[in-house]
Amino acid sequence: MSISIVQKDITTMKVDGIANAANESLLGGGGVDGAIHRAAGPELLEECRTLNGCKTGEAKITKGYKLPAKFVIHTVGPIYKDGKQGEEELLRNAYKNSLNLGKEKGLKSLAFPLISAGVYGYPKKEAIKIALEEMKKQEEELELYLVAFDEDSYKLAEAVYKEL
């Protein structure tokens, strides 16, 4: 299998599953979370209401509804404070648990946004490095995509990937 870095809107990815950088309520929010909820339709919110939220670093799965992806894996990344509050472990866990859940459910392809690198303030380069390191551990079994929404994030992800 493989890891690809792409610049696009994750809600348009034709893969088995996409990861959602959700908040603990799982009831939608801003950024990628809001975009996924809008694109999937109101049924996604209805299913999320039955999940009783999600703790930081953990992951839960729903159907994709109106998305091209069959499933959405909702994971909660850490809010970055100073890098000394366990943020790295929590971010790694968000990727690990999402990847493991995808494999458990038999998904063959998964696309990830940059978790915690938006409003949660995680330094982008570090967040990309963690994402790619965790994805590399699973690339034998899965076709993986790191989806950058903007050109700067895409170029930075490409550069980090070459360094690894």
MDTraj code that builds the backbone (N, CA, C; nanometers):
import mdtraj as md
import numpy as np

residues = "MET SER ILE SER ILE VAL GLN LYS ASP ILE THR THR MET LYS VAL ASP GLY ILE ALA ASN ALA ALA ASN GLU SER LEU LEU GLY GLY GLY GLY VAL ASP GLY ALA ILE HIS ARG ALA ALA GLY PRO GLU LEU LEU GLU GLU CYS ARG THR LEU ASN GLY CYS LYS THR GLY GLU ALA LYS ILE THR LYS GLY TYR LYS LEU PRO ALA LYS PHE VAL ILE HIS THR VAL GLY PRO ILE TYR LYS ASP GLY LYS GLN GLY GLU GLU GLU LEU LEU ARG ASN ALA TYR LYS ASN SER LEU ASN LEU GLY LYS GLU LYS GLY LEU LYS SER LEU ALA PHE PRO LEU ILE SER ALA GLY VAL TYR GLY TYR PRO LYS LYS GLU ALA ILE LYS ILE ALA LEU GLU GLU MET LYS LYS GLN GLU GLU GLU LEU GLU LEU TYR LEU VAL ALA PHE ASP GLU ASP SER TYR LYS LEU ALA GLU ALA VAL TYR LYS GLU LEU".split()
xyz = np.array([
    [0.0853, -0.1182, 0.0000],
    [0.0000, 0.0000, 0.0000],
    [0.0891, 0.1236, 0.0000],
    [0.0313, 0.2386, 0.0345],
    [0.1101, 0.3602, 0.0167],
    [0.0587, 0.4758, 0.1015],
    [0.1405, 0.5813, 0.1052],
    [0.0999, 0.7093, 0.1642],
    [0.1118, 0.8136, 0.0535],
    [0.0049, 0.8894, 0.0333],
    [0.0067, 0.9990, -0.0633],
    [-0.0281, 1.1279, 0.0081],
    [0.0390, 1.2346, -0.0299],
    [0.0055, 1.3664, 0.0225],
    [-0.0660, 1.4395, -0.0897],
    [-0.1862, 1.4876, -0.0608],
    [-0.2665, 1.5542, -0.1631],
    [-0.3171, 1.6879, -0.1106],
    [-0.3408, 1.7788, -0.2051],
    [-0.4009, 1.9071, -0.1696],
    [-0.5411, 1.9079, -0.2270],
    [-0.6394, 1.8917, -0.1406],
    [-0.7791, 1.8973, -0.1834],
    [-0.8719, 1.9099, -0.0643],
    [-0.9981, 1.9123, -0.0930],
    [-1.1021, 1.9158, 0.0088],
    [-1.1291, 1.7705, 0.0492],
    [-1.1065, 1.7370, 0.1743],
    [-1.1197, 1.5976, 0.2196],
    [-1.2605, 1.5429, 0.1973],
    [-1.3596, 1.6307, 0.1930],
    [-1.4981, 1.5841, 0.1754],
    [-1.5226, 1.5299, 0.0341],
    [-1.4283, 1.5494, -0.0565],
    [-1.4437, 1.5000, -0.1937],
    [-1.3650, 1.3708, -0.2187],
    [-1.2936, 1.3221, -0.1185],
    [-1.2083, 1.2042, -0.1355],
    [-1.2923, 1.0776, -0.1535],
    [-1.2615, 1.0031, -0.2597],
    [-1.3302, 0.8759, -0.2877],
    [-1.2473, 0.7622, -0.2270],
    [-1.2620, 0.7456, -0.0968],
    [-1.1890, 0.6451, -0.0201],
    [-1.2890, 0.5720, 0.0699],
    [-1.2435, 0.4632, 0.1309],
    [-1.3330, 0.3906, 0.2219],
    [-1.3710, 0.4757, 0.3430],
    [-1.2733, 0.5514, 0.3936],
    [-1.3008, 0.6327, 0.5114],
    [-1.2190, 0.7598, 0.5143],
    [-1.2774, 0.8621, 0.5756],
    [-1.2021, 0.9848, 0.6026],
    [-1.2030, 1.0072, 0.7530],
    [-1.0952, 1.0630, 0.8021],
    [-1.0896, 1.0984, 0.9432],
    [-1.1423, 1.2400, 0.9589],
    [-1.2095, 1.2618, 1.0685],
    [-1.2620, 1.3941, 1.1010],
    [-1.1905, 1.4442, 1.2254],
    [-1.1318, 1.5619, 1.2157],
    [-1.0714, 1.6271, 1.3318],
    [-1.1856, 1.6901, 1.4111],
    [-1.2457, 1.6095, 1.4972],
    [-1.3676, 1.6476, 1.5683],
    [-1.3364, 1.7110, 1.7038],
    [-1.4403, 1.7669, 1.7643],
    [-1.4277, 1.8091, 1.9038],
    [-1.4901, 1.6990, 1.9900],
    [-1.4758, 1.7088, 2.1207],
    [-1.5186, 1.5994, 2.2088],
    [-1.6678, 1.5715, 2.2032],
    [-1.7497, 1.6678, 2.1641],
    [-1.8946, 1.6454, 2.1575],
    [-1.9346, 1.5624, 2.0360],
    [-1.8521, 1.5662, 1.9290],
    [-1.8799, 1.5027, 1.7991],
    [-2.0000, 1.5648, 1.7284],
    [-2.0432, 1.6814, 1.7734],
    [-2.1648, 1.7405, 1.7175],
    [-2.1372, 1.8503, 1.6157],
    [-2.0193, 1.8468, 1.5550],
    [-1.9863, 1.9459, 1.4529],
    [-1.9156, 2.0648, 1.5140],
    [-1.8513, 2.1410, 1.4296],
    [-1.7783, 2.2583, 1.4758],
    [-1.7319, 2.3363, 1.3556],
    [-1.6159, 2.3965, 1.3678],
    [-1.5608, 2.4745, 1.2578],
    [-1.4643, 2.3920, 1.1748],
    [-1.3979, 2.4566, 1.0836],
    [-1.2928, 2.3941, 1.0046],
    [-1.3370, 2.2676, 0.9343],
    [-1.2488, 2.1683, 0.9357],
    [-1.2754, 2.0423, 0.8658],
    [-1.3966, 1.9703, 0.9254],
    [-1.4159, 1.9811, 1.0556],
    [-1.5286, 1.9171, 1.1232],
    [-1.6606, 1.9699, 1.0665],
    [-1.6734, 2.1002, 1.0582],
    [-1.7956, 2.1609, 1.0045],
    [-1.8156, 2.1254, 0.8584],
    [-1.7074, 2.1246, 0.7817],
    [-1.7167, 2.0916, 0.6389],
    [-1.7653, 1.9483, 0.6192],
    [-1.7136, 1.8551, 0.6999],
    [-1.7552, 1.7149, 0.6894],
    [-1.9031, 1.7003, 0.7260],
    [-1.9437, 1.7655, 0.8333],
    [-2.0846, 1.7584, 0.8740],
    [-2.1765, 1.8164, 0.7669],
    [-2.1379, 1.9302, 0.7083],
    [-2.2215, 1.9910, 0.6031],
    [-2.2314, 1.9002, 0.4809],
    [-2.1179, 1.8434, 0.4399],
    [-2.1155, 1.7598, 0.3194],
    [-2.1877, 1.6260, 0.3400],
    [-2.1818, 1.5716, 0.4601],
    [-2.2432, 1.4409, 0.4878],
    [-2.3945, 1.4512, 0.5030],
    [-2.4422, 1.5668, 0.5457],
    [-2.5857, 1.5850, 0.5672],
    [-2.6261, 1.5623, 0.7121],
    [-2.7524, 1.5933, 0.7454],
    [-2.7986, 1.5893, 0.8847],
    [-2.7972, 1.4502, 0.9480],
    [-2.7962, 1.3448, 0.8669],
    [-2.7933, 1.2092, 0.9229],
    [-2.6648, 1.1851, 1.0025],
    [-2.5549, 1.2486, 0.9606],
    [-2.4287, 1.2322, 1.0335],
    [-2.4429, 1.2850, 1.1755],
    [-2.4993, 1.4029, 1.1906],
    [-2.5195, 1.4604, 1.3234],
    [-2.6104, 1.3707, 1.4072],
    [-2.7164, 1.3171, 1.3448],
    [-2.8067, 1.2270, 1.4179],
    [-2.7309, 1.1055, 1.4713],
    [-2.6448, 1.0442, 1.3872],
    [-2.5688, 0.9278, 1.4344],
    [-2.4673, 0.9689, 1.5412],
    [-2.4021, 1.0837, 1.5225],
    [-2.3039, 1.1302, 1.6215],
    [-2.3675, 1.1525, 1.7585],
    [-2.4920, 1.1964, 1.7600],
    [-2.5619, 1.2182, 1.8879],
    [-2.5735, 1.0890, 1.9686],
    [-2.5709, 0.9740, 1.9017],
    [-2.5859, 0.8458, 1.9712],
    [-2.4534, 0.7942, 2.0281],
    [-2.3415, 0.8607, 1.9962],
    [-2.2090, 0.8098, 2.0339],
    [-2.1582, 0.8595, 2.1688],
    [-2.2285, 0.9535, 2.2305],
    [-2.1888, 1.0070, 2.3614],
    [-2.0495, 1.0684, 2.3616],
    [-2.0168, 1.1399, 2.2556],
    [-1.8897, 1.2110, 2.2504],
    [-1.7703, 1.1194, 2.2319],
    [-1.6519, 1.1803, 2.2416],
    [-1.5268, 1.1069, 2.2197],
    [-1.4171, 1.1800, 2.2962],
    [-1.3376, 1.1054, 2.3704],
    [-1.2276, 1.1660, 2.4466],
    [-1.1103, 1.1988, 2.3544],
    [-1.0300, 1.2948, 2.3942],
    [-0.9108, 1.3331, 2.3188],
    [-0.8195, 1.2119, 2.3019],
    [-0.7763, 1.1901, 2.1769],
    [-0.6880, 1.0782, 2.1463],
    [-0.7618, 0.9508, 2.1053],
    [-0.8927, 0.9476, 2.1253],
    [-0.9711, 0.8300, 2.0904],
    [-1.0397, 0.8502, 1.9552],
    [-1.1105, 0.7471, 1.9068],
    [-1.1749, 0.7543, 1.7762],
    [-1.3041, 0.6738, 1.7764],
    [-1.4018, 0.7220, 1.7001],
    [-1.5298, 0.6524, 1.6819],
    [-1.5660, 0.6603, 1.5344],
    [-1.6469, 0.5654, 1.4880],
    [-1.6775, 0.5576, 1.3453],
    [-1.8275, 0.5704, 1.3191],
    [-1.8604, 0.6378, 1.2105],
    [-1.9988, 0.6488, 1.1637],
    [-2.0013, 0.6214, 1.0140],
    [-2.1203, 0.6127, 0.9605],
    [-2.1366, 0.6054, 0.8151],
    [-2.0986, 0.7401, 0.7545],
    [-2.0717, 0.7408, 0.6245],
    [-2.0354, 0.8638, 0.5555],
    [-2.1533, 0.9405, 0.4973],
    [-2.2693, 0.8761, 0.4897],
    [-2.3917, 0.9363, 0.4371],
    [-2.3710, 0.9957, 0.2980],
    [-2.3804, 1.1260, 0.2808],
    [-2.3735, 1.1864, 0.1460],
    [-2.2298, 1.2085, 0.0964],
    [-2.1314, 1.1715, 0.1759],
    [-1.9911, 1.1846, 0.1347],
    [-1.9554, 1.0732, 0.0361],
    [-1.8548, 1.0940, -0.0491],
    [-1.8059, 0.9831, -0.1324],
    [-1.7441, 0.8709, -0.0469],
    [-1.6914, 0.9046, 0.0692],
    [-1.6340, 0.8052, 0.1614],
    [-1.7479, 0.7298, 0.2306],
    [-1.7287, 0.5983, 0.2464],
    [-1.8324, 0.5161, 0.3092],
    [-1.8427, 0.5416, 0.4596],
    [-1.7284, 0.5774, 0.5213],
    [-1.7249, 0.5955, 0.6666],
    [-1.6504, 0.7229, 0.7046],
    [-1.6840, 0.7720, 0.8247],
    [-1.6104, 0.8831, 0.8853],
    [-1.5589, 0.8333, 1.0196],
    [-1.4280, 0.8460, 1.0386],
    [-1.3684, 0.8136, 1.1683],
    [-1.3446, 0.9459, 1.2388],
    [-1.4182, 0.9656, 1.3464],
    [-1.4102, 1.0908, 1.4228],
    [-1.3039, 1.0735, 1.5301],
    [-1.2085, 1.1635, 1.5316],
    [-1.1048, 1.1579, 1.6342],
    [-1.0820, 1.2976, 1.6883],
    [-1.0429, 1.3035, 1.8138],
    [-1.0234, 1.4323, 1.8792],
    [-0.8753, 1.4500, 1.9090],
    [-0.8161, 1.5501, 1.8465],
    [-0.6771, 1.5835, 1.8732],
    [-0.6679, 1.6780, 1.9921],
    [-0.5478, 1.6922, 2.0450],
    [-0.5292, 1.7791, 2.1610],
    [-0.5273, 1.9275, 2.1232],
    [-0.5684, 2.0103, 2.2173],
    [-0.5487, 2.1542, 2.2036],
    [-0.4054, 2.1797, 2.2500],
    [-0.3264, 2.2430, 2.1645],
    [-0.1845, 2.2643, 2.1943],
    [-0.1693, 2.3796, 2.2931],
    [-0.0982, 2.3511, 2.4036],
    [-0.0708, 2.4555, 2.5019],
    [0.0757, 2.4962, 2.4921],
    [0.1652, 2.4051, 2.5329],
    [0.3083, 2.4374, 2.5286],
    [0.3938, 2.3164, 2.4903],
    [0.3294, 2.2064, 2.4538],
    [0.4023, 2.0853, 2.4169],
    [0.4457, 2.0014, 2.5357],
    [0.4114, 2.0446, 2.6563],
    [0.4547, 1.9733, 2.7772],
    [0.3358, 1.9154, 2.8539],
    [0.2192, 1.9132, 2.7902],
    [0.0978, 1.8656, 2.8570],
    [0.0496, 1.7324, 2.7982],
    [0.1420, 1.6566, 2.7386],
    [0.1051, 1.5286, 2.6800],
    [0.0442, 1.5405, 2.5412],
    [0.0598, 1.6575, 2.4784],
    [-0.0027, 1.6800, 2.3480],
    [0.0468, 1.5818, 2.2413],
    [0.1785, 1.5539, 2.2395],
    [0.2315, 1.4644, 2.1360],
    [0.1706, 1.3249, 2.1477],
    [0.1649, 1.2714, 2.2687],
    [0.1077, 1.1377, 2.2881],
    [-0.0397, 1.1364, 2.2483],
    [-0.1128, 1.2406, 2.2844],
    [-0.2550, 1.2472, 2.2495],
    [-0.2743, 1.2547, 2.0979],
    [-0.1903, 1.3314, 2.0298],
    [-0.2023, 1.3421, 1.8844],
    [-0.1660, 1.2087, 1.8184],
    [-0.0589, 1.1457, 1.8664],
    [-0.0226, 1.0135, 1.8133],
    [-0.1381, 0.9146, 1.8326],
    [-0.2003, 0.9187, 1.9505],
    [-0.3121, 0.8289, 1.9798],
    [-0.4311, 0.8545, 1.8881],
    [-0.4546, 0.9806, 1.8538],
    [-0.5652, 1.0127, 1.7630],
    [-0.5439, 0.9425, 1.6287],
    [-0.4216, 0.9465, 1.5769],
    [-0.3912, 0.8776, 1.4505],
    [-0.3939, 0.7259, 1.4680],
    [-0.3251, 0.6757, 1.5728],
    [-0.3185, 0.5300, 1.5961],
    [-0.4577, 0.4701, 1.6099],
    [-0.5397, 0.5312, 1.6953],
    [-0.6727, 0.4771, 1.7205],
    [-0.7607, 0.4850, 1.5959],
    [-0.7442, 0.5891, 1.5173],
    [-0.8199, 0.6011, 1.3917],
    [-0.7770, 0.4929, 1.2931],
    [-0.6472, 0.4734, 1.2796],
    [-0.5948, 0.3714, 1.1892],
    [-0.6387, 0.2316, 1.2322],
    [-0.6296, 0.2042, 1.3614],
    [-0.6702, 0.0728, 1.4119],
    [-0.8189, 0.0489, 1.3922],
    [-0.9000, 0.1509, 1.4161],
    [-1.0444, 0.1388, 1.3972],
    [-1.0768, 0.1139, 1.2493],
    [-1.0076, 0.1829, 1.1618],
    [-1.0270, 0.1615, 1.0185],
    [-0.9953, 0.0185, 0.9780],
    [-0.8839, -0.0325, 1.0295],
    [-0.8459, -0.1713, 0.9983],
    [-0.9477, -0.2702, 1.0545],
    [-0.9918, -0.2465, 1.1790],
    [-1.0928, -0.3335, 1.2420],
    [-1.2186, -0.3425, 1.1565],
    [-1.2557, -0.2315, 1.0965],
    [-1.3789, -0.2255, 1.0169],
    [-1.3566, -0.2697, 0.8722],
    [-1.2332, -0.3096, 0.8398],
    [-1.2050, -0.3621, 0.7069],
    [-1.1816, -0.2579, 0.5992],
    [-1.1571, -0.1339, 0.6391],
    [-1.1300, -0.0291, 0.5409],
    [-0.9934, -0.0530, 0.4768],
    [-0.9832, -0.0235, 0.3499],
    [-0.8571, -0.0408, 0.2768],
    [-0.7915, 0.0931, 0.2454],
    [-0.8704, 0.2008, 0.2444],
    [-0.8157, 0.3335, 0.2142],
    [-0.8734, 0.4358, 0.3119],
    [-0.7844, 0.5219, 0.3612],
    [-0.8216, 0.6205, 0.4621],
    [-0.7523, 0.7528, 0.4324],
    [-0.8277, 0.8624, 0.4445],
    [-0.7714, 0.9963, 0.4251],
    [-0.7796, 1.0732, 0.5570],
    [-0.6710, 1.1421, 0.5885],
    [-0.6624, 1.2200, 0.7125],
    [-0.6405, 1.3675, 0.6838],
    [-0.7082, 1.4541, 0.7580],
    [-0.6720, 1.5957, 0.7557],
    [-0.5545, 1.6147, 0.8520],
    [-0.5057, 1.7351, 0.8632],
    [-0.4018, 1.7650, 0.9631],
    [-0.4726, 1.7869, 1.0969],
    [-0.4728, 1.6855, 1.1795],
    [-0.5438, 1.6901, 1.3074],
    [-0.4716, 1.7841, 1.4046],
    [-0.5483, 1.8698, 1.4684],
    [-0.5026, 1.9663, 1.5707],
    [-0.4195, 2.0824, 1.5159],
    [-0.3928, 2.0864, 1.3851],
    [-0.3041, 2.1899, 1.3302],
    [-0.3782, 2.3178, 1.2902],
    [-0.5083, 2.3218, 1.3111],
    [-0.5858, 2.4424, 1.2788],
    [-0.6117, 2.5220, 1.4052],
    [-0.7384, 2.5346, 1.4417],
    [-0.7753, 2.6156, 1.5583],
    [-0.7211, 2.5592, 1.6894],
    [-0.6826, 2.4307, 1.6930],
    [-0.6268, 2.3728, 1.8151],
    [-0.4805, 2.4109, 1.8348],
    [-0.4201, 2.4780, 1.7356],
    [-0.2908, 2.5426, 1.7531],
    [-0.1668, 2.4570, 1.7542],
    [-0.1756, 2.3303, 1.7155],
    [-0.0559, 2.2460, 1.7145],
    [0.0376, 2.2972, 1.6053],
    [0.1665, 2.3159, 1.6365],
    [0.2599, 2.3627, 1.5330],
    [0.2535, 2.2701, 1.4107],
    [0.2280, 2.3283, 1.2940],
    [0.1964, 2.2512, 1.1742],
    [0.3036, 2.1498, 1.1365],
    [0.4289, 2.1908, 1.1402],
    [0.5353, 2.0988, 1.0987],
    [0.5400, 1.9778, 1.1913],
    [0.5290, 2.0006, 1.3220],
    [0.5300, 1.8898, 1.4189],
    [0.4085, 1.8001, 1.3999],
    [0.2921, 1.8605, 1.3749],
    [0.1688, 1.7833, 1.3558],
    [0.1802, 1.6947, 1.2316],
    [0.2383, 1.7475, 1.1254],
    [0.2570, 1.6709, 1.0020],
    [0.3529, 1.5546, 1.0262],
    [0.4620, 1.5817, 1.0976],
    [0.5618, 1.4777, 1.1257],
    [0.4979, 1.3619, 1.2038],
    [0.4203, 1.3938, 1.3055],
    [0.3525, 1.2913, 1.3860],
    [0.2547, 1.2124, 1.2985],
    [0.1773, 1.2827, 1.2173],
    [0.0809, 1.2162, 1.1294],
    [0.1518, 1.1167, 1.0378],
    [0.2570, 1.1613, 0.9723],
    [0.3277, 1.0759, 0.8770],
    [0.3979, 0.9595, 0.9456],
    [0.4545, 0.9829, 1.0647],
    [0.5192, 0.8733, 1.1380],
    [0.4184, 0.7648, 1.1736],
    [0.3013, 0.8049, 1.2214],
    [0.1993, 0.7059, 1.2586],
    [0.1433, 0.6367, 1.1345],
    [0.1271, 0.7099, 1.0257],
    [0.0767, 0.6509, 0.9020],
    [0.1769, 0.5496, 0.8454],
    [0.3060, 0.5816, 0.8553],
    [0.4102, 0.4913, 0.8021],
    [0.4040, 0.3534, 0.8695],
    [0.3638, 0.3507, 0.9964],
    [0.3547, 0.2236, 1.0696],
    [0.2445, 0.1335, 1.0135],
    [0.1502, 0.1919, 0.9410],
    [0.0344, 0.1168, 0.8919],
    [0.0288, 0.1061, 0.7398],
    [0.1257, 0.1661, 0.6700],
    [0.1139, 0.1753, 0.5249],
    [0.1198, 0.0404, 0.4542],
    [0.1687, -0.0639, 0.5224],
    [0.1708, -0.1978, 0.4617],
    [0.0286, -0.2463, 0.4355],
    [-0.0613, -0.2100, 0.5264],
    [-0.1970, -0.2651, 0.5224],
    [-0.3003, -0.1721, 0.4624],
    [-0.2710, -0.0448, 0.4536],
    [-0.3708, 0.0531, 0.4123],
    [-0.3169, 0.1475, 0.3048],
    [-0.4075, 0.1967, 0.2219],
    [-0.3770, 0.3043, 0.1290],
    [-0.4139, 0.4335, 0.2023],
    [-0.3133, 0.5152, 0.2316],
    [-0.3341, 0.6315, 0.3177],
    [-0.3099, 0.7628, 0.2440],
    [-0.3869, 0.8626, 0.2839],
    [-0.3743, 0.9968, 0.2268],
    [-0.3659, 1.0980, 0.3393],
    [-0.2697, 1.1879, 0.3293],
    [-0.2659, 1.3038, 0.4169],
    [-0.3155, 1.4192, 0.3312],
    [-0.4260, 1.4768, 0.3711],
    [-0.4937, 1.5768, 0.2891],
    [-0.4680, 1.7167, 0.3454],
    [-0.3976, 1.7965, 0.2673],
    [-0.3726, 1.9359, 0.3037],
    [-0.4745, 2.0221, 0.2291],
    [-0.5376, 2.1121, 0.2998],
    [-0.6410, 2.1949, 0.2381],
    [-0.5809, 2.3095, 0.1574],
    [-0.4687, 2.3655, 0.2071],
    [-0.4098, 2.4812, 0.1389],
    [-0.2705, 2.4483, 0.0863],
    [-0.2230, 2.5316, -0.0041],
    [-0.0954, 2.5054, -0.0708],
    [0.0234, 2.5076, 0.0255],
    [0.0241, 2.5990, 0.1219],
    [0.1354, 2.6062, 0.2170],
    [0.1460, 2.4769, 0.2985],
    [0.0329, 2.4252, 0.3456],
    [0.0335, 2.3004, 0.4226],
    [0.0785, 2.1837, 0.3354],
    [0.0346, 2.1844, 0.2100],
    [0.0728, 2.0787, 0.1163],
    [0.2245, 2.0780, 0.0953],
    [0.2820, 2.1956, 0.0694],
    [0.4270, 2.2050, 0.0466],
    [0.5047, 2.1643, 0.1714],
    [0.4574, 2.2046, 0.2877],
    [0.5234, 2.1686, 0.4126],
    [0.5154, 2.0166, 0.4349],
    [0.3999, 1.9559, 0.4071],
    [0.3855, 1.8108, 0.4219],
    [0.4784, 1.7357, 0.3279],
    [0.4905, 1.7837, 0.2051],
    [0.5815, 1.7214, 0.1083],
    [0.7252, 1.7275, 0.1603],
    [0.7652, 1.8420, 0.2140],
    [0.8998, 1.8599, 0.2656],
    [0.9257, 1.7687, 0.3862],
    [0.8308, 1.7608, 0.4769],
    [0.8445, 1.6753, 0.5964],
    [0.8537, 1.5293, 0.5535],
    [0.7738, 1.4887, 0.4561],
    [0.7744, 1.3506, 0.4078],
    [0.9113, 1.3121, 0.3518],
    [0.9725, 1.4054, 0.2814],
    [1.1066, 1.3791, 0.2240],
    [1.2126, 1.3648, 0.3326],
    [1.1924, 1.4348, 0.4457],
    [1.2879, 1.4281, 0.5569],
    [1.2791, 1.2944, 0.6307],
    [1.1630, 1.2313, 0.6292],
    [1.1436, 1.1071, 0.7078],
    [1.2107, 0.9865, 0.6444],
])
top = md.Topology()
chain = top.add_chain()
for i, resn in enumerate(residues, 1):
    res = top.add_residue(resn, chain, resSeq=i)
    for name in ("N", "CA", "C"):
        top.add_atom(name, md.element.get_by_symbol(name[0]), res)
traj = md.Trajectory(xyz[None], top)
